[in-house]
Amino acid sequence: MRSSLLKYTIFSILLGVFPCLIVAQTLDVTILATSDLHNNYMDYDYFIDKSMDRTGLVRVASAIKQQRRENPNVLLFDNGDNIQGNPFGDYLVKKSFLFETSPIMQIMNNLNYDAMTLGNHEFNFGLEYLHSVIRGARFPVVCANVVKPGTEQPYFRPYTILKRKFIDSDGVIQDVKIGVIGLVPPQILVWDGMHLNGKAEVLDAYETAEKYVPEVKRQGADIIILLSHSGISDSPRKGKDENFSWYLTSIPEVDAVISGHSHNQFPSQGYAQLQGVDISSGTVNGVPVVMPGYFGDNLGIIKIVFERSGDRWERATGTGFLVPVYDSVTNQSLPPVQSVADVLKPTHEAVLAYIRSPVGAIEDGANAGSRLTGTLNSFYALVHDDYSVQLVNEAQMWYAKKVLENTEYSSLPILSAAAPFKCGGRQGPNYFTNVPAGPLAIKNMADIYVYSNTVVILKMTGAEIQEWLERSAGQFRQIKGDVSEVQELINWAQPTYLFDVIDGITYEIDVSQPARYNDSGSLGYPEAHRIINVQFNGLPIEADQEFAIVTNNYRAYGGGDFPGISSEKIIYVSPDENRYAILQYIEEKQEITPISDGNWRLVFPSNAENIIFISSPLAKEALIPGVIFESLNEEGFGVYKIDPDSLK
């Protein structure tokens, strides 16, 4: 402090004597960001009960500490999706009464976050639980576009203005005000309508930012940062867009945008073709932006130089980049920060005891618990009927039969829809369900069904069921016969959680046809029909035939933009999670034999060859008829070739 004051005094004297010495005052600011942690605070995978070295906030903390050593002018923000994601989060929901301050906030407080916003998954357990978590934050939690019904009055604190003392390039301490605005996708009203309907509404994020940025500036903010729990897309705005981060960079006075939600990384090559994007500098339309991956695999870093212009600080230069926990070039991982890990040690140990407890065991020893008679995995869930999905559907139909009994819907035939959640994709080659034969533990329930969804039942017609399956069948690329080029089967632009398999009927998927619906759920090829030979009880399904179909709240309230699905079709909403239904079903059956009934199959064009798909590298140890292991690709996935005539 004394050194800074001396520098300032000397500088002032020199300016009085030699006015020509006036130079621009600059301020170097580092903005750090995490996003989509999904309860990955420890470097531990609770699904497989194993330590990990490539993810976890305790390892990201190493990069945070390093950045704070390099620059005293550092801000740390979180961009949402914290309270749901793995058994750690499930345990906290079940045991919330034990904690005056949620362990989520314990670790974030320990790391001295400056502010955070809310992600869509913050609303998965309802507003009451959300408030119980965020009230423990020793920093502002902001979200501007969630409002009270019928008003524009913010439900949460829309923004904050942080007051910080930063040191400029001359060593002089400057009082700086940082405005921080939080934004969430409007689709939370669809995805968590059961928790939000009648309690909150959500405004367009871009229009909300346009409103608040000038207000925050009028309140004296020198710097404005948007915490945007949203992906990056330069598609034309439609209003209430899900991925709105790109648009925010066009708003005057915005100095930085932290994005997320889509579990991708920015800057990265995948965004190089977007208008206004410069991945070498990590900017969008000249504004520095970061999207720091997911599960704590990266720390997002924005470095900005501000110049004094009169009584204002103006952004001169800005760059965005990522620091990964795991460096694939050096094959080295950042070490965990033990003092941060110690904050969660008691909770971590309690979660381990919880996930290791057996399913269906009785304390007096009369029943040792439920068990699998064979391995349950999702390695081939995208290419043939798979029991990792069928088990979910069996449990959901069993649950639906009980709750619809003695109701006006008891005579409806019951179907069930479920998707292979853990099937690789953007989460990498280790992201597959893989439960060994033997006793089943609580942790296996979270491995079988990743999300904390709740059970919802719809009444749908045969024609609507067919369109549901057509949307699902967008998971596949069109395959052609009589071509020599390699043809990749899976369309990875569609997340696998949109590949719904419907049990209770039989059907075929003709991949020689183009997809009827495109990746956004819009009708792409109206004349195309991939779903053929749909039968119920061995007879062709009738267009007006009515069914009860059990699914989850995400899908029932419109998640995934499936045609014909809407809240008006809902006939039953359960407070129980889908995982709870699976747990009850397994407890009743006691012994689970993982053999699928083959109710659906792929149909290929004649003379189709050189068809490949990627899956877990472990799938080569469990090959099925019609599949041949080819190689490992650069990302570590196994590449497999399909023999259409032999695939069952």
N, C-alpha and C positions, 0 to 999 in steps of 0.2 A: 504493500500500500504506500509506504514512504517513497519507494523507488518510482512508483507511478506518479505520485504528486510532484516529485522533483522533475521528472520528465515533462510533466504538464507545465510547470513553472518556467522551465528553460525554454520550452516551445513557445509559450506566450510572450516571453521577453523578446525572443528572436523575431516573432511575427510583428511586434511593435516597432522594432528597429529596422527590419528588412521585410516589408510587406510582400516583396517579390518571392519570398520563400513559401508562400501559401501553396500547399499541396492537398490533394484529396485525402480526407480521413476515411479509413476503411475499417471494416469489421468482418472478421472471419467467423462464421457460425456453422457448426456441425449439427445436423438433425439426424437422429437415429430412430429407426422404426422396426417394430415387430408387427406381425399380422397373422391371423389364422393359426394361432398356437394350438387350439383345440385340446387343451389340458396337457400338452406336451411340455411340462415344466421340468420334469426330471428327464434324464437321458435314459429312458426306460420304456420298452414296449410292453404294456400291460396285457395286450392281446396274446402275446406269445410268452410272457413272463420272462423277459430277457433284457439285459442291459444293451443299450445302443450307443454308438459313438458318432452318429451323423445328424442327430436332431436333439432338441431339448433346450429350454431357456437357460438351464444351468451352464450350458456350453456357449450359447450366444452371449452370456454374461462376460465371457473372456474378451470378446470383441468389444463389448460395451466399455469395459474397464480400459482397454487399450485406447479407444477413441477419447475417453475422458483424460487420459494421461497426455495425449497429444494436443489437446485444445481445451482451454478452460470454458469456452463458449459452446457448451453442448446441451442439446435438448433431446429427451427420450420420450417417444410416443408409442402407444399400442393402437392398432387399427381394428380390433374387434375379433369376434369368434373365440372366446376364451372359456365359456362355462360349459361347453359340450364337446364331446369328441372321443373320449375313451373311458375305460372303467374308473379312472381317477375322478373324472367329472361325475359319473354315475354315483360313485360312493359319496361324494360331497352332497349331492341332491338328497340321497337317502338319509344321510347323517347331518343334515344342515343344522339341526338343533344343537349339535355339539360345539358349534363354532360361533363365538361372538364376532370374530372377524374371519371371513372365509380364507382358507389357505391360498386361494387364488390371489387375493389382495395382500396377504402376508408376503408373498414372494415379490409381487409388483411394488409394494411399498418398500421392501428391502432394497430393490434395485433403483429406487428413487425415480420412478416414472414421473414425467411432467404432466401428462394428460392421456386420456384414452377415449375412443369412441366405441359405439356398440355395433356388433356385427349381426347378421340375421340369426345366427345360432344362439345369440344371447336371449332370444325370446322363446326358445324351445320348451322351457319349463314353466312358462308363465311369468307374469309381471311381479308377483309377490316374491318368487324366488330370486328374480333378477335384482329387485331392490335389496334383498337380504345380502346379496353379494357386493353390489357396488357401494353400499353404505359404508363399507369398511375401507374404501379407498382414501388415502391421504393425498389425493390429487384430483383434479376435476375430471368428471366423466361427462362428455358432451355428445349430444345427438340432436340436430336441429330440425329434421323433417318428420319426426314423429310428433303428432299433435293430439290434443284432446278432441273427442268427437264433435263434429259440426263447427269447429273453430280453427283458427290458425295459432292458437296458444300452445307453445311447446310443452310436450309431456315431460321432457327431460330438459336439463340445462342446454340451451342450443349452442353456446360458445363460451369460451373463457378468454380473458386477457391476462397472460402471465407477465409478471414484472420481474425482470432479471437484470443483474449487474454484470455486463460483459466488458471485456478488455479489448480496446481497439488496437490498431496496428502501431500506435504511438505509446502503448502502455497505459493509456488513460481509461479509467473506469467509466463506462457509459450506462445510463439507465435506459433499458430497452423494453418495449412492450411487444409481446407476441400474441397475436390473435389466433385462436385455434377453434375451428368449426368442425363438427362431426356430422356425417351423413351415412345413411343406411339404405339398402335397396327397398323401394316401395313394395316389392313382392313379399315382404314379411307378412302382409295382410292375407296373402294366399297361403304361404307356407305354414304360418302359425295362426290361422284365422280363429281356431278354437280358443286361443288364449287372448286374442286381441279384439275380435269383433265386439262392438259396442263399448269398448274401453279406450281404443286409440285408433287414429287414422294416420296415414302416411302420405306426405306431399311429394311432388316431383323434386328430386334431389338438386338438379341443376337450377331450377327456379328458386329453390330455397337458398342455395348458395349465392345466387345473384342478389337476393334480398339482403342477406346478412353480411356479405363482404363489405359493402359501403357502410353499413351500420358499425361494423367492427372498426373500420378505418376512422369513422367519425369519433369513435370512443378513444382514439389515440393510439391504435396499434401501429407500430413501426413495421412489423413483419406479419404476414398472414399465411397460415398453414392450414390446408384442408385435409382432414382425416376422412378419407373416402373409402368406406368398406364396399368396394365395387371394382369390377374388372375394367379393362381398357379396350375400347372399341371405337372405331371412327365411322361406324354405320350412322346414317342419318337419324337424328333424334325423332322419337315417336311420342315422347311424353311418358313419364314414370318408367324410364328405362332402367333395366337391372344393372347394366355396365355403363356407368356414366363418368368415369374418371377422366377420359379423354376430353369430354366437353368442358370440364371444370377449368382446364388450362387456358381456355379462351376468355375467362372472366378477368377483367382488369384488376390489378393490385394483388392477385394471388401470387405468392412467392414460391410455394412448394406444394406438391400433392403427394400424399401417401395413399397408395391404392392396395387392393387385396381382393379377397372374396373368391377369385377364380383359381387360387392355389398355383399361380404361375409366378414367373420371375421377370421383373423389369428392372434394368434393361436386359434384354436377351434377343437373340436372333429372330425368335418367333414374332416379334413386333416390328421388325425392320421395315416392312412394306407399308405400315400404316402412315397415313398422311401426317406430316409435321413431326414425325418421330426421328430422333437422332440417337441411336443406341450407343454410339461412341461417347456421347456426353451424358446420356441418361436423361434426355429432355423430351418433352412433348410440347410442340408449339412454343419452344423456347423456355418452358417452365421445367425445372428439375422434378423428376418423378421417380419413385421407387415402388416396387411390389416385391416384398421380401419372402416369397415362397409360402411355405406352410410347415406346421409342426415344429417350428424353431429350427429350420435348416439353414436360414440365412439371416444376417442383420442387414437391413436396408440403411444406406448412408447417403445423405445429401449434404454437400458442402457448398455454401454460398458466400460470396464476397459482397458485402454491402458498402456503398459509398455514401458519404454525407453530402446531401444536396440541400443547402439551407438548413431548415429544421427537420428534414426528413432523411431517413435511410432508404436508399433505393438499391434494388438488386442489380449488381454489375455483371456478375457471372455466377453460374450455378451448375453443378453436376450431380448426377445420381449414379450410384453403383451399389453392388452387393458384396458382402464378405460372407462366404459360405462356412458353415461349421466343418464340413468335410471338403478338403481340397483333393479333387480327383487326379490332379497332376502329380502332387507330391505324395498322395495317399496318406495324408496326415489329417487329424481332426483337432479342433480346438479343445483344450482341456476343460473339464467342468470347474466352476468356481465353488470350492468346498463350502465356503461360508454361506453361499446362496443355497446350495443343496441342503445344508443343515437346517435351514428355515422350514423345509418341508419334510424333514426326516421322520417325525412321528406320524404324519399323515401318510407318507409313502409306505411306511411299514404296516399301517392299518389297512391300506388299500391292497397290499400284497396278501395279507391274511384273508381279506374279503374275496379276492379273485381266486384264491387257492381252495376255498371252501367247496366241498362237493355238492353237486346238484342232487336233491332228493334224499339225502342222508337223514336218518333218524338218530337222535342222540343216544338212545338206549342200545344202539347197535343192531336193532332188528332189521335195518336196511342200510347197506353200505353206500347206497347211492346209485344213480343211473350210469350207464356205460354205453360206449360205442363198440360194436362188434368188428368194425373195420375203419380205416382211415376216411375222414371226411375232408375233402378239399375242393377248391373252386378252379382248379387248373384248366379244366375243359368246359366250364360253365357257359362259355360263349359259343361253343360249337356243337354241343349235344345236351340233351336233358340231363341235369346234374342234381344229385341229391342234396348238395349244399343249399340249393334253392328250393328243392321239393320239400325238404324238412320244414322250412319256413311256411310254405303253403299248406302242408299237412297240419301244422300247429294252428295256423290262422283259420282253416276250415273247421277244425275241432273246436276252437274257441267260438267261432260264429254260430255253429250249431247249438251250442249251449245258450248263448245270449239271445238268439232269435226264437228259441223254443217258447211256445205258448204266447207268441206275438202274432200280429196279423201277417207277418212275413215268414212264418214257420214253414209254409208249403213251398216257398221258393227254392229251387235248386241252388246249392252254394258252390261258388267258384272262389278262387283265391289268386291274387297277383303278388309276385315278389320278384326282386331283381338280384343279380349277383353283385353286391356292393364292393366286395374286395376281389378285384379281378385285374390287378395291375394298373394299366393306364398311366395317367400322369403321376400317380403315387409310387410308381417304380416297380421293379421286378420282385420285391419282397412282399408286396401288398396283395396277398392272397389268403383266403381262409385255408387253414391246414391244421386240422385237429387229429391227433393220433388216436388209434384204437385204445380203448381202456376207459377208466372212470372219467366222467365229465365234471368239470369244475365251473364255477360261476364265470371265470375268465373266458371260457369257451363260448358262452352265450353272446358275449360282446364280439367275439371273433366271427360267429355265425351271422349276427345281425348288428352292424356297426352303429347305426343311428338310434337315438332315443325317441323314435317315432311312437305314436299311439295308434291303436286299432280303430279303423273306421270302416263301415260297411255301406255300400252303395247298391241301389237297384238299377240295373242296366238291361238293355235289350240285347238280343243276339247280334243285331247290326252294329250296335255300339261297342260290343265286345270285339267284333271283327276289326273295327277301326282302331280300337285300343291296341290290338296286336299289330296292326299296320304301322302305327307310330313307333312301337317297340322295335319292329323289324328294320328300322333305320340304322340299327347297330351294324348292319352288314353292307359292304360294298357290292356293287353289281358284278357278278361273275359271268364271264363269257366262255362259250365253247369254241374249240378249234383255234385257240390262240397259243402261241409258244411263250409269250412273256409271262413273267412271274405275276400272279394276281394275289394281292393281299386281301383277305376276307373281311377283317374287322375294320369298321369305320370308327377310328378313335376320336373323331370330332364329337361323337355322341358319348357322353359319360355312361359307364355300364350300369349306373343306378337308374337309367332310363330304359334298360332292356328288361321289361317286365315279362316274366313267364307266367302264364295263366294255367293253373291246374284245375282239374274237374272236367276238362274237355280235352280232345286230341286235335292236333292240327299240324300242318306242314308250312315251312317258310321257303318259298321259291326265290332263291337269290339270283336267278337268271333275269328277274324283273328289276327295274329301277325301284328305288325306295319311293313309296307313295307320299311320304311326308319327309320334308327336309330337316336339317338339324335343329332348326328353331321351332319345329312343330307345325309349320305351314304346309299346306297341300302343294306338293311339288309336281307330281305326275298323276293327275286325276284318273288316268286310264289304267294305271298300274295297280296290280293286286298281288302282293307277295304271299298273303295268307290264304291258303287253300285247304280244302278237305277238312273243314272245321266240323267236328262231331261231338254230340253229347249223348252218352249212353249208346254209342254205336250208330246213331242216326244223325243226318245233317242238321246242323243248328238252324232254327228258324229266325228270320229277321226280327219278328216281333215277340219272340220268346223271352220271357223275363227271368232274370237271375239275381240272386244276391251275391255280390262279389266283395270279398273282404280285402282291404289294402291298408295303407297307412295314411296318417293325416296329411303328409306332404303331397301325396298323389291325389287324395280325395278333394283337397282344396285347390287343385289346379297346378301343382308343381310339375314341371316338365311339359306343360302345354299339350296335354293329351286331348284329342278331339272327343267331345261328348261328355267329358268328366267335369262336373261342377258341384258346388255345395248343394244345389237343389236336388241332386240324386241321392243325397245321404239319408239313410234310414236308421243308422245307429252310430253314435260317437261314444267311444269307450275312454275312461280315464287311464286304462291299463296300457302299458307299453307293449309293442309287438314282441319285444324280448321276453316280457313277463308271460305272454301267451306261449312262447316257445318253451320257456322254463317249466310252466305248468304241464305242458304236453309231454315233455321228456320225463318229468317226475312221474306222470301217470303210466307211461309206457315202460319206464325203467330200462329197457334194452332197445337200442336204436341200431338197426341194420341199414347202412348207407348204400342202398341199391335203388336207383331211380326206376320209374315205371315207363319211361320213354314216351311220354304223352305228346312230345313235339320232336320234329326232326327237320334238318335242312334238306332242300331239294336243289341239286345242281344241274346245270345244262349238260346235255350229252357231250361227250368228248372234252369236258373241262379238265384241265391239268395245270400243274405248277401253281396250286393254290396253297398259300401259306398263312399262318397266323402266329402271333407272338404270345407267350405265356411265361409262367414261372420257369426258371432253369431247373427246378425240382421236378417239373412235369415229365422230364425225360426218364425219371426213375419209376414213373407210373403210367406208361404209355397205354393208350386204349386202341382197340381195333380201328384202323383207318388213319392213324396218326404216326408220323415218322419224325424223329428228332433230326434237325439239320445242322444247327450251329448256335452259338451265342452271339448276340449282336453287341454293339458298342455300349449300349446302356445296361447290359447284363441280363436282358431277357433271353429266353430260349426261343429259337425260330423253329417252327414245326410245319411239316408238309402234310396236306390232307389227300388221302385217296378217297374220292367221292363214292366209289362203289363199295368201299369197306367200312366207311364211317357209320357207326350205329348210334 
